[in-house]
Amino acid sequence: MQFVIVRDQTGMVQVTHRREEGDDSLAKSIEELTRESAIEVVGMVVHNDVVQLGQLEILTESINVLGPAFPELPIDEDSSLDNRLDWRYLDLRRPSNLLIFRVQTWIEHVMRQYWLENEFIEIHSPKLMGSASESGGELFQLDHFGQTAYLAQSPQFFKQMAMAAGFERVFEIAPVFRANPSFTSRHDTEFTSVDVEISWVRSHEDVMRFEEEWLHYVLTAVKEKYGDAISEAFGVEVIVPALPFPRVTMAEAYSILERLGHTIARQKGDLDPEGERTLARYVNETFRHEFVFVTDYPASARPFYHMRHAANPGLTRSFDLIWKGVEITTGAQREHRYDILSRQAIESSLSLEPIQYYLDFFKFGCPPHGGFGFGLTRMLMMLLGANTVREVTYLYRGPNRLSP
């Protein structure tokens, strides 16, 4: 008897051939097969209780080798991640990797479903810009017909333009670029950003309320469709978060961390990775919740376009969302009043001329608005328990990787 395991995107099946006396061309073809070859099989599908792959097998009539594979494969299950990324298309053939992108496809579908049910409009903003939309230190610069252009770090300015245009609720799923020379598990130089902006908000609380309800909807759908498969492939339970998510201010977060023995330099105005993990453990133990909103970041740690608290201008109406100890979202209510926005830009040592087109969005009536940006690969990393975004990105881009 000869056996061949055949795999496609629906799963695996056993192909069986009983050798014949004399000249058996089919047996010879099977003997010459190499692993990972692309083949076409014709045969009879039969039930067989002994076969572990679904108690089905194909009794072979013919095998046609359409794409033969070289005998020696460049990677195997024990290969390093870097080596597997060098041969990413082979690495992606593993069933667990196929599942990652089935889950990603489903996540994007249900995200859009929720947005459309709530009367959102999809936008596609340009990825070539004449000025920075975030930190000026993380820009990829290029020549654009004799002018200096930059790859977009965020659709932030153009989301806000949609608010000034009267679109009221918009979303975008698109690539963004960060010239960040970081080699951590959560950073990449190109990634898919999920962005939302909403008009007529009263504070950043309205934005957080929308995001938690949206994530509850998305994770419910993921658990229903792929919960069992994720558990089997990755050993991770998909937990649908209770509403509302816990909230702590940045000042409260510092106080909690200091009680737990972790100190962060207060002048930073942010949380370091260990602080995020420690706070997440505290929230999980205290509230039995995987998520926590950290709110009211100091103005010194936030972009100039974040609205500040009227009673305390040193604090912004902003938040980060931490999931299982990793920040996955940054959001805020935006400053929509032209005079105040211009003043905050100057206070942040920005020249107004390069961003005047942006400031002009707010000259002729703009509603109060806010939104957030969400890293899709970070979400997948946390959802599936991966060690790094490299494992859940179709083709990863980082400081040392531009191919394949």
C-alpha positions as a Markdown table, in Angstrom:
| # | Residue | x | y | z |
|---|---|---|---|---|
| 1 | Met | 0.0 | 0.0 | 0.0 |
| 2 | Gln | 1.1 | 3.6 | -0.7 |
| 3 | Phe | -0.3 | 6.6 | 1.2 |
| 4 | Val | -0.1 | 10.3 | 0.4 |
| 5 | Ile | -1.3 | 13.1 | 2.6 |
| 6 | Val | -2.9 | 15.9 | 0.5 |
| 7 | Arg | -3.5 | 19.4 | 1.9 |
| 8 | Asp | -5.6 | 22.3 | 0.6 |
| 9 | Gln | -7.3 | 25.2 | 2.3 |
| 10 | Thr | -10.2 | 23.0 | 3.5 |
| 11 | Gly | -7.9 | 20.6 | 5.4 |
| 12 | Met | -6.0 | 17.3 | 4.8 |
| 13 | Val | -7.0 | 13.9 | 3.4 |
| 14 | Gln | -5.4 | 10.6 | 2.9 |
| 15 | Val | -4.8 | 9.3 | -0.6 |
| 16 | Thr | -4.4 | 5.5 | -0.9 |
| 17 | His | -3.1 | 3.3 | -3.6 |
| 18 | Arg | -2.8 | -0.5 | -3.6 |
| 19 | Arg | 0.2 | -1.6 | -5.6 |
| 20 | Glu | -0.5 | -3.7 | -8.7 |
| 21 | Glu | 1.5 | -6.6 | -10.1 |
| 22 | Gly | 3.8 | -5.7 | -13.0 |
| 23 | Asp | 4.1 | -2.3 | -14.5 |
| 24 | Asp | 2.4 | 0.1 | -12.1 |
| 25 | Ser | 2.9 | 3.6 | -13.4 |
| 26 | Leu | 0.8 | 5.2 | -10.6 |
| 27 | Ala | 3.0 | 3.5 | -7.9 |
| 28 | Lys | 6.1 | 4.9 | -9.7 |
| 29 | Ser | 4.6 | 8.4 | -9.7 |
| 30 | Ile | 3.9 | 8.2 | -6.0 |
| 31 | Glu | 7.4 | 7.0 | -5.2 |
| 32 | Glu | 8.8 | 10.0 | -7.1 |
| 33 | Leu | 6.6 | 12.6 | -5.3 |
| 34 | Thr | 8.4 | 15.2 | -3.3 |
| 35 | Arg | 7.0 | 17.0 | -0.2 |
| 36 | Glu | 4.9 | 20.1 | -0.9 |
| 37 | Ser | 4.5 | 19.4 | -4.6 |
| 38 | Ala | 1.2 | 20.7 | -6.2 |
| 39 | Ile | -0.7 | 17.7 | -7.5 |
| 40 | Glu | -4.1 | 16.8 | -8.9 |
| 41 | Val | -5.7 | 13.6 | -7.6 |
| 42 | Val | -8.6 | 11.7 | -9.2 |
| 43 | Gly | -10.2 | 8.9 | -7.3 |
| 44 | Met | -13.1 | 7.6 | -5.2 |
| 45 | Val | -13.8 | 9.1 | -1.8 |
| 46 | Val | -14.7 | 6.3 | 0.6 |
| 47 | His | -15.4 | 6.0 | 4.4 |
| 48 | Asn | -12.8 | 4.2 | 6.4 |
| 49 | Asp | -13.1 | 4.1 | 10.3 |
| 50 | Val | -9.4 | 3.4 | 10.6 |
| 51 | Val | -8.3 | 6.7 | 8.9 |
| 52 | Gln | -7.7 | 9.4 | 11.4 |
| 53 | Leu | -8.2 | 12.3 | 9.0 |
| 54 | Gly | -12.0 | 12.4 | 9.2 |
| 55 | Gln | -12.5 | 8.7 | 8.5 |
| 56 | Leu | -12.3 | 9.4 | 4.8 |
| 57 | Glu | -9.7 | 8.5 | 2.1 |
| 58 | Ile | -9.4 | 8.8 | -1.6 |
| 59 | Leu | -8.8 | 5.5 | -3.5 |
| 60 | Thr | -6.5 | 6.8 | -6.3 |
| 61 | Glu | -7.2 | 6.4 | -10.0 |
| 62 | Ser | -4.6 | 9.0 | -11.1 |
| 63 | Ile | -2.1 | 11.5 | -9.8 |
| 64 | Asn | -0.9 | 14.4 | -12.0 |
| 65 | Val | 2.0 | 16.4 | -10.7 |
| 66 | Leu | 1.3 | 20.0 | -11.7 |
| 67 | Gly | 4.0 | 21.8 | -9.7 |
| 68 | Pro | 6.8 | 19.6 | -8.5 |
| 69 | Ala | 8.8 | 20.7 | -5.5 |
| 70 | Phe | 12.6 | 20.6 | -5.1 |
| 71 | Pro | 13.6 | 17.6 | -3.0 |
| 72 | Glu | 15.2 | 19.6 | -0.1 |
| 73 | Leu | 12.9 | 22.1 | 1.7 |
| 74 | Pro | 14.6 | 25.2 | 3.1 |
| 75 | Ile | 12.6 | 25.3 | 6.3 |
| 76 | Asp | 11.0 | 22.8 | 8.7 |
| 77 | Glu | 9.0 | 23.0 | 12.0 |
| 78 | Asp | 12.2 | 23.7 | 13.9 |
| 79 | Ser | 13.4 | 26.5 | 11.8 |
| 80 | Ser | 14.0 | 29.9 | 13.4 |
| 81 | Leu | 11.4 | 32.7 | 12.9 |
| 82 | Asp | 13.8 | 34.7 | 10.7 |
| 83 | Asn | 14.4 | 31.7 | 8.5 |
| 84 | Arg | 10.7 | 31.0 | 8.2 |
| 85 | Leu | 10.1 | 34.7 | 7.3 |
| 86 | Asp | 12.7 | 34.3 | 4.5 |
| 87 | Trp | 10.5 | 31.6 | 3.1 |
| 88 | Arg | 7.2 | 33.0 | 4.2 |
| 89 | Tyr | 5.1 | 31.5 | 1.4 |
| 90 | Leu | 6.2 | 28.0 | 2.5 |
| 91 | Asp | 5.7 | 28.9 | 6.2 |
| 92 | Leu | 2.2 | 30.1 | 5.4 |
| 93 | Arg | 1.3 | 26.6 | 4.2 |
| 94 | Arg | 1.0 | 25.4 | 7.8 |
| 95 | Pro | -2.6 | 25.0 | 8.8 |
| 96 | Ser | -2.2 | 27.2 | 11.9 |
| 97 | Asn | -0.9 | 30.0 | 9.7 |
| 98 | Leu | -3.9 | 29.6 | 7.4 |
| 99 | Leu | -6.1 | 29.9 | 10.4 |
| 100 | Ile | -4.5 | 33.3 | 11.4 |
| 101 | Phe | -5.6 | 34.8 | 8.1 |
| 102 | Arg | -9.0 | 33.2 | 8.2 |
| 103 | Val | -9.5 | 34.8 | 11.6 |
| 104 | Gln | -8.1 | 38.2 | 10.3 |
| 105 | Thr | -10.6 | 38.1 | 7.3 |
| 106 | Trp | -13.5 | 37.4 | 9.6 |
| 107 | Ile | -12.4 | 40.1 | 12.1 |
| 108 | Glu | -12.3 | 42.7 | 9.3 |
| 109 | His | -15.7 | 41.5 | 8.0 |
| 110 | Val | -17.5 | 41.8 | 11.4 |
| 111 | Met | -15.8 | 45.2 | 12.1 |
| 112 | Arg | -17.2 | 46.5 | 8.8 |
| 113 | Gln | -20.6 | 44.9 | 9.6 |
| 114 | Tyr | -20.8 | 46.7 | 12.9 |
| 115 | Trp | -19.7 | 50.0 | 11.3 |
| 116 | Leu | -22.3 | 49.7 | 8.5 |
| 117 | Glu | -25.0 | 48.8 | 10.9 |
| 118 | Asn | -24.1 | 52.1 | 12.7 |
| 119 | Glu | -24.1 | 54.3 | 9.6 |
| 120 | Phe | -20.4 | 54.7 | 9.2 |
| 121 | Ile | -18.7 | 55.7 | 5.9 |
| 122 | Glu | -15.5 | 54.1 | 4.7 |
| 123 | Ile | -12.7 | 56.4 | 3.5 |
| 124 | His | -9.4 | 55.8 | 1.7 |
| 125 | Ser | -7.0 | 58.5 | 2.7 |
| 126 | Pro | -3.7 | 59.2 | 0.8 |
| 127 | Lys | -0.5 | 57.6 | 2.0 |
| 128 | Leu | 1.7 | 60.3 | 0.5 |
| 129 | Met | 1.8 | 63.5 | 2.6 |
| 130 | Gly | 3.5 | 66.8 | 2.6 |
| 131 | Ser | 3.9 | 67.0 | 6.4 |
| 132 | Ala | 3.9 | 64.8 | 9.4 |
| 133 | Ser | 0.7 | 63.6 | 11.0 |
| 134 | Glu | 2.4 | 62.2 | 14.1 |
| 135 | Ser | 5.9 | 62.5 | 15.5 |
| 136 | Gly | 8.3 | 64.1 | 13.1 |
| 137 | Gly | 11.0 | 61.6 | 14.2 |
| 138 | Glu | 9.2 | 58.6 | 12.7 |
| 139 | Leu | 8.9 | 59.7 | 9.1 |
| 140 | Phe | 9.9 | 57.9 | 5.9 |
| 141 | Gln | 10.9 | 60.6 | 3.5 |
| 142 | Leu | 10.9 | 60.4 | -0.3 |
| 143 | Asp | 11.1 | 62.5 | -3.4 |
| 144 | His | 7.8 | 63.4 | -5.0 |
| 145 | Phe | 8.6 | 65.0 | -8.4 |
| 146 | Gly | 11.1 | 67.4 | -6.8 |
| 147 | Gln | 9.1 | 68.0 | -3.6 |
| 148 | Thr | 9.7 | 66.3 | -0.3 |
| 149 | Ala | 7.0 | 63.9 | 0.6 |
| 150 | Tyr | 6.4 | 61.5 | 3.5 |
| 151 | Leu | 4.7 | 58.1 | 3.9 |
| 152 | Ala | 1.6 | 58.5 | 6.1 |
| 153 | Gln | 2.1 | 57.6 | 9.8 |
| 154 | Ser | -1.7 | 57.8 | 10.3 |
| 155 | Pro | -4.8 | 58.9 | 8.5 |
| 156 | Gln | -5.5 | 61.2 | 11.5 |
| 157 | Phe | -5.7 | 64.6 | 9.7 |
| 158 | Phe | -7.9 | 63.2 | 6.9 |
| 159 | Lys | -10.2 | 61.5 | 9.4 |
| 160 | Gln | -10.7 | 64.9 | 11.0 |
| 161 | Met | -11.3 | 66.4 | 7.5 |
| 162 | Ala | -14.1 | 64.0 | 7.1 |
| 163 | Met | -15.7 | 65.3 | 10.3 |
| 164 | Ala | -15.4 | 68.9 | 9.0 |
| 165 | Ala | -17.0 | 67.6 | 5.7 |
| 166 | Gly | -20.0 | 66.5 | 7.6 |
| 167 | Phe | -19.5 | 62.7 | 7.2 |
| 168 | Glu | -20.0 | 62.3 | 11.0 |
| 169 | Arg | -18.8 | 58.7 | 11.3 |
| 170 | Val | -15.9 | 57.2 | 9.3 |
| 171 | Phe | -13.6 | 54.3 | 9.3 |
| 172 | Glu | -10.5 | 53.1 | 7.4 |
| 173 | Ile | -8.5 | 49.9 | 7.3 |
| 174 | Ala | -5.2 | 50.7 | 5.6 |
| 175 | Pro | -1.4 | 50.6 | 5.8 |
| 176 | Val | 0.6 | 53.1 | 7.8 |
| 177 | Phe | 4.3 | 53.6 | 8.1 |
| 178 | Arg | 6.5 | 54.4 | 11.1 |
| 179 | Ala | 10.3 | 54.9 | 10.8 |
| 180 | Asn | 10.8 | 53.4 | 14.2 |
| 181 | Pro | 14.1 | 51.5 | 14.7 |
| 182 | Ser | 12.6 | 49.3 | 17.3 |
| 183 | Phe | 13.0 | 45.5 | 17.4 |
| 184 | Thr | 10.4 | 44.8 | 20.0 |
| 185 | Ser | 7.7 | 42.1 | 19.6 |
| 186 | Arg | 5.0 | 44.8 | 19.1 |
| 187 | His | 6.6 | 47.1 | 16.6 |
| 188 | Asp | 6.9 | 47.1 | 12.8 |
| 189 | Thr | 7.7 | 49.8 | 10.2 |
| 190 | Glu | 4.6 | 49.1 | 8.1 |
| 191 | Phe | 1.3 | 47.8 | 9.6 |
| 192 | Thr | -2.4 | 47.8 | 9.0 |
| 193 | Ser | -4.2 | 50.5 | 11.1 |
| 194 | Val | -7.8 | 50.3 | 11.9 |
| 195 | Asp | -9.1 | 53.9 | 12.3 |
| 196 | Val | -12.4 | 55.4 | 13.5 |
| 197 | Glu | -13.6 | 59.0 | 13.9 |
| 198 | Ile | -17.0 | 60.1 | 15.3 |
| 199 | Ser | -18.7 | 63.5 | 15.4 |
| 200 | Trp | -20.8 | 65.1 | 18.1 |
| 201 | Val | -19.0 | 63.5 | 21.0 |
| 202 | Arg | -19.1 | 65.2 | 24.4 |
| 203 | Ser | -15.9 | 63.7 | 25.7 |
| 204 | His | -13.4 | 60.9 | 25.2 |
| 205 | Glu | -15.8 | 58.8 | 27.2 |
| 206 | Asp | -18.1 | 58.6 | 24.2 |
| 207 | Val | -15.2 | 57.3 | 22.1 |
| 208 | Met | -14.3 | 54.7 | 24.7 |
| 209 | Arg | -17.9 | 53.6 | 25.0 |
| 210 | Phe | -18.1 | 53.1 | 21.2 |
| 211 | Glu | -14.9 | 51.1 | 21.1 |
| 212 | Glu | -15.7 | 48.7 | 23.9 |
| 213 | Glu | -19.1 | 48.0 | 22.4 |
| 214 | Trp | -17.5 | 47.5 | 19.0 |
| 215 | Leu | -14.9 | 45.1 | 20.4 |
| 216 | His | -17.5 | 43.2 | 22.3 |
| 217 | Tyr | -19.4 | 42.7 | 19.1 |
| 218 | Val | -16.2 | 41.6 | 17.2 |
| 219 | Leu | -14.9 | 39.2 | 19.8 |
| 220 | Thr | -18.4 | 37.6 | 20.2 |
| 221 | Ala | -18.4 | 36.9 | 16.5 |
| 222 | Val | -14.8 | 35.5 | 16.5 |
| 223 | Lys | -15.6 | 33.2 | 19.4 |
| 224 | Glu | -18.7 | 31.9 | 17.8 |
| 225 | Lys | -17.0 | 31.1 | 14.4 |
| 226 | Tyr | -13.4 | 30.3 | 15.4 |
| 227 | Gly | -13.3 | 29.9 | 19.1 |
| 228 | Asp | -12.8 | 26.1 | 19.0 |
| 229 | Ala | -10.3 | 26.2 | 16.2 |
| 230 | Ile | -8.2 | 28.9 | 18.0 |
| 231 | Ser | -8.2 | 26.9 | 21.2 |
| 232 | Glu | -7.1 | 23.7 | 19.3 |
| 233 | Ala | -4.4 | 25.4 | 17.2 |
| 234 | Phe | -3.0 | 28.0 | 19.7 |
| 235 | Gly | -4.2 | 26.8 | 23.1 |
| 236 | Val | -5.9 | 30.2 | 23.7 |
| 237 | Glu | -9.5 | 30.8 | 24.9 |
| 238 | Val | -11.3 | 33.7 | 23.2 |
| 239 | Ile | -12.9 | 35.6 | 26.0 |
| 240 | Val | -15.8 | 38.0 | 25.2 |
| 241 | Pro | -15.2 | 41.0 | 27.5 |
| 242 | Ala | -17.9 | 42.2 | 29.8 |
| 243 | Leu | -19.2 | 45.8 | 29.4 |
| 244 | Pro | -18.1 | 48.3 | 30.4 |
| 245 | Phe | -14.3 | 47.9 | 30.4 |
| 246 | Pro | -12.5 | 49.1 | 33.5 |
| 247 | Arg | -11.1 | 52.6 | 33.4 |
| 248 | Val | -8.2 | 54.2 | 35.4 |
| 249 | Thr | -6.7 | 57.6 | 34.9 |
| 250 | Met | -3.0 | 57.9 | 34.3 |
| 251 | Ala | -2.6 | 59.4 | 37.8 |
| 252 | Glu | -4.4 | 56.3 | 39.3 |
| 253 | Ala | -2.3 | 54.0 | 37.2 |
| 254 | Tyr | 0.9 | 55.5 | 38.6 |
| 255 | Ser | -0.4 | 55.2 | 42.1 |
| 256 | Ile | -1.4 | 51.5 | 41.6 |
| 257 | Leu | 2.0 | 50.7 | 40.0 |
| 258 | Glu | 3.9 | 52.3 | 42.9 |
| 259 | Arg | 1.9 | 50.3 | 45.4 |
| 260 | Leu | 2.9 | 47.2 | 43.4 |
| 261 | Gly | 6.6 | 48.2 | 43.5 |
| 262 | His | 6.9 | 49.4 | 39.9 |
| 263 | Thr | 8.0 | 53.0 | 39.5 |
| 264 | Ile | 7.9 | 55.0 | 36.3 |
| 265 | Ala | 9.6 | 58.5 | 35.9 |
| 266 | Arg | 6.6 | 60.8 | 36.2 |
| 267 | Gln | 8.0 | 63.3 | 33.7 |
| 268 | Lys | 7.5 | 60.6 | 31.0 |
| 269 | Gly | 3.8 | 60.8 | 31.3 |
| 270 | Asp | 3.3 | 57.4 | 29.9 |
| 271 | Leu | 3.5 | 53.7 | 30.8 |
| 272 | Asp | 6.5 | 51.5 | 30.0 |
| 273 | Pro | 5.9 | 47.9 | 28.8 |
| 274 | Glu | 6.4 | 46.5 | 32.2 |
| 275 | Gly | 4.0 | 49.0 | 33.7 |
| 276 | Glu | 1.4 | 48.0 | 31.1 |
| 277 | Arg | 1.8 | 44.3 | 32.0 |
| 278 | Thr | 1.8 | 45.0 | 35.8 |
| 279 | Leu | -1.4 | 47.2 | 35.5 |
| 280 | Ala | -3.1 | 44.5 | 33.4 |
| 281 | Arg | -2.4 | 41.9 | 36.0 |
| 282 | Tyr | -3.8 | 44.1 | 38.7 |
| 283 | Val | -7.0 | 44.8 | 36.6 |
| 284 | Asn | -7.4 | 41.1 | 35.8 |
| 285 | Glu | -7.0 | 40.2 | 39.5 |
| 286 | Thr | -9.3 | 43.0 | 40.7 |
| 287 | Phe | -11.9 | 43.2 | 38.0 |
| 288 | Arg | -11.5 | 39.8 | 36.2 |
| 289 | His | -11.1 | 41.7 | 32.9 |
| 290 | Glu | -8.5 | 41.5 | 30.1 |
| 291 | Phe | -9.0 | 45.1 | 29.0 |
| 292 | Val | -8.4 | 48.4 | 30.7 |
| 293 | Phe | -8.7 | 52.0 | 29.5 |
| 294 | Val | -6.0 | 54.3 | 30.8 |
| 295 | Thr | -7.3 | 57.9 | 30.5 |
| 296 | Asp | -6.3 | 61.5 | 30.9 |
| 297 | Tyr | -2.7 | 61.5 | 29.7 |
| 298 | Pro | -0.7 | 64.7 | 30.3 |
| 299 | Ala | -0.6 | 67.1 | 27.5 |
| 300 | Ser | 3.2 | 66.8 | 27.3 |
| 301 | Ala | 2.8 | 63.2 | 26.3 |
| 302 | Arg | 0.1 | 63.6 | 23.6 |
| 303 | Pro | -0.1 | 65.2 | 20.2 |
| 304 | Phe | -1.2 | 68.9 | 19.9 |
| 305 | Tyr | -4.6 | 68.0 | 18.5 |
| 306 | His | -5.8 | 66.2 | 21.6 |
| 307 | Met | -8.4 | 68.3 | 23.5 |
| 308 | Arg | -7.4 | 69.3 | 27.0 |
| 309 | His | -9.5 | 69.3 | 30.1 |
| 310 | Ala | -11.0 | 72.8 | 30.7 |
| 311 | Ala | -10.5 | 72.5 | 34.4 |
| 312 | Asn | -7.0 | 71.1 | 34.1 |
| 313 | Pro | -5.2 | 72.1 | 30.8 |
| 314 | Gly | -2.3 | 70.0 | 31.7 |
| 315 | Leu | -4.3 | 66.8 | 31.1 |
| 316 | Thr | -5.9 | 65.7 | 27.8 |
| 317 | Arg | -9.2 | 64.0 | 27.0 |
| 318 | Ser | -7.3 | 60.9 | 25.8 |
| 319 | Phe | -6.9 | 57.2 | 26.4 |
| 320 | Asp | -5.0 | 54.1 | 25.6 |
| 321 | Leu | -6.6 | 50.7 | 25.6 |
| 322 | Ile | -4.5 | 47.9 | 27.1 |
| 323 | Trp | -5.3 | 44.3 | 26.3 |
| 324 | Lys | -3.5 | 41.5 | 28.2 |
| 325 | Gly | -0.7 | 43.9 | 29.1 |
| 326 | Val | -0.1 | 45.4 | 25.6 |
| 327 | Glu | -1.4 | 48.8 | 24.4 |
| 328 | Ile | -3.5 | 48.2 | 21.2 |
| 329 | Thr | -5.3 | 51.5 | 20.9 |
| 330 | Thr | -4.7 | 55.2 | 21.3 |
| 331 | Gly | -7.7 | 57.6 | 21.2 |
| 332 | Ala | -9.0 | 61.0 | 22.3 |
| 333 | Gln | -11.4 | 63.7 | 21.8 |
| 334 | Arg | -9.8 | 66.1 | 19.3 |
| 335 | Glu | -9.5 | 69.9 | 19.6 |
| 336 | His | -11.9 | 71.2 | 16.9 |
| 337 | Arg | -11.6 | 75.0 | 17.7 |
| 338 | Tyr | -9.3 | 76.7 | 15.3 |
| 339 | Asp | -7.8 | 79.3 | 17.7 |
| 340 | Ile | -7.1 | 76.8 | 20.5 |
| 341 | Leu | -5.8 | 74.2 | 18.1 |
| 342 | Ser | -3.4 | 76.7 | 16.5 |
| 343 | Arg | -2.2 | 77.8 | 20.0 |
| 344 | Gln | -1.6 | 74.2 | 21.1 |
| 345 | Ala | 0.4 | 73.5 | 17.9 |
| 346 | Ile | 2.7 | 76.5 | 18.7 |
| 347 | Glu | 3.0 | 75.4 | 22.3 |
| 348 | Ser | 4.2 | 72.0 | 20.9 |
| 349 | Ser | 7.0 | 73.9 | 19.0 |
| 350 | Leu | 5.3 | 73.2 | 15.6 |
| 351 | Ser | 5.6 | 75.6 | 12.7 |
| 352 | Leu | 2.1 | 76.4 | 11.5 |
| 353 | Glu | 2.9 | 76.7 | 7.8 |
| 354 | Pro | 3.4 | 73.0 | 7.0 |
| 355 | Ile | 0.1 | 72.1 | 8.7 |
| 356 | Gln | -1.9 | 75.1 | 7.6 |
| 357 | Tyr | -4.0 | 72.9 | 5.3 |
| 358 | Tyr | -4.9 | 70.9 | 8.3 |
| 359 | Leu | -5.8 | 73.9 | 10.5 |
| 360 | Asp | -8.0 | 75.2 | 7.7 |
| 361 | Phe | -10.3 | 72.2 | 8.2 |
| 362 | Phe | -11.5 | 73.9 | 11.4 |
| 363 | Lys | -12.1 | 77.4 | 10.0 |
| 364 | Phe | -15.7 | 77.1 | 8.8 |
| 365 | Gly | -17.5 | 75.1 | 11.5 |
| 366 | Cys | -16.5 | 71.6 | 12.7 |
| 367 | Pro | -18.4 | 69.5 | 15.2 |
| 368 | Pro | -16.8 | 68.1 | 18.4 |
| 369 | His | -15.3 | 64.8 | 17.5 |
| 370 | Gly | -13.0 | 62.1 | 18.6 |
| 371 | Gly | -11.7 | 58.7 | 17.5 |
| 372 | Phe | -9.0 | 56.1 | 17.8 |
| 373 | Gly | -6.4 | 54.1 | 15.9 |
| 374 | Phe | -6.1 | 50.3 | 16.4 |
| 375 | Gly | -3.3 | 48.1 | 15.3 |
| 376 | Leu | -4.7 | 45.0 | 13.5 |
| 377 | Thr | -1.5 | 42.9 | 13.9 |
| 378 | Arg | -1.3 | 43.7 | 17.6 |
| 379 | Met | -4.9 | 42.6 | 18.0 |
| 380 | Leu | -4.2 | 39.3 | 16.3 |
| 381 | Met | -1.0 | 38.8 | 18.4 |
| 382 | Met | -3.0 | 39.2 | 21.6 |
| 383 | Leu | -6.0 | 37.3 | 20.4 |
| 384 | Leu | -4.0 | 34.2 | 19.3 |
| 385 | Gly | -1.3 | 34.3 | 22.0 |
| 386 | Ala | 1.5 | 34.9 | 19.5 |
| 387 | Asn | 5.0 | 36.0 | 20.7 |
| 388 | Thr | 5.4 | 38.7 | 18.1 |
| 389 | Val | 3.6 | 40.6 | 15.4 |
| 390 | Arg | 6.0 | 39.0 | 13.0 |
| 391 | Glu | 4.0 | 35.7 | 13.3 |
| 392 | Val | 0.6 | 37.2 | 12.5 |
| 393 | Thr | 1.7 | 39.6 | 9.7 |
| 394 | Tyr | 1.3 | 38.4 | 6.1 |
| 395 | Leu | 4.7 | 39.9 | 5.1 |
| 396 | Tyr | 6.4 | 41.6 | 7.9 |
| 397 | Arg | 8.3 | 44.9 | 7.5 |
| 398 | Gly | 10.9 | 46.0 | 10.1 |
| 399 | Pro | 14.2 | 47.8 | 10.4 |
| 400 | Asn | 16.1 | 44.9 | 8.9 |
| 401 | Arg | 13.4 | 43.3 | 6.6 |
| 402 | Leu | 12.3 | 44.5 | 3.2 |
| 403 | Ser | 11.9 | 41.1 | 1.5 |
| 404 | Pro | 10.2 | 38.9 | 0.5 |
